[in-house]
Amino acid sequence: MTEDGPKAVVSRARFDRERRARQEAESLLEDKARELYTANRRLMRESEAVRAALAETEELRAREAAALRQQSILSEAMAVFSGKTSAAEALQDFLNTLQRAFGVFDACYLQASGSEVRITASARPEHIGLGLPVPNSLIVRPRRLSTLQLIAPGKVFPGRITDYASTIIVPLNISGEAAGALLLGCLQTGSFTATDLRLLKRLAGLAAQSLTALRDTRRNALLVSLIEGQRWSWFFDQFYAAQRSGMGFLSRGKFHVWFAIIINFVRGHQAVG
């Protein structure tokens, strides 16, 4: 018993030391595990914040690119109306620009013709004059369609119009003329977005104003030409009548009379013109 006593005491002390060391090690491991867990959670939050920031940056870049694209299309499309004297010529150039800017198969102008809708102008010459088997209600409001067959199921469409997989339609009405609309047709599906619809609506409004102004300017110019032509026609009629009445040879006095008439006529022309 005397021999076993010290051994038992030594073993117990060693056991206690090992247990305390193990507990300290376990406590240290737990502390490190908590630190690692906390650090990992912090890294996850920071990574999520970085991903959100990157996504926001990409979204901002996409919006900026879309805004630049819209501004470019607006500038290019409206520039075609500058320097034009004919509304028909301006409309044709406008449609050609829309076809190129939107990257579509066709850009055309539709007008109501009786109970049907007809293509009166198009970026594709072979489509001009074609009638579409759709009701007039097609062109009264903006819309996005996958295909025109949704409006007129079972109908046969002329040309390549039956192949359109994406279509966008926006009214473009000119005062005093039949109801009209712009149509963009693409052979690929999902080609148009809500942004494209809003952009085309804006373009249609600006184009309607420009086309109306060109038409009215041309009409006014023709009216002025007609009035001026009538004035000069009246003057020459009076002159030739005087010649026929015996003024074939103008004396000095008669010349002064006719010269005064001419001067007064020119002054009146300048005042009105």
Beta strands, then each sheet from edge to edge (+ up, - down):
strand 1: 106-113
strand 2: 116-122
strand 3: 131-132
strand 4: 143-145
strand 5: 166-171
strand 6: 180-186
sheet 1: 3+ 2- 1+ 6- 5+ 4-
end
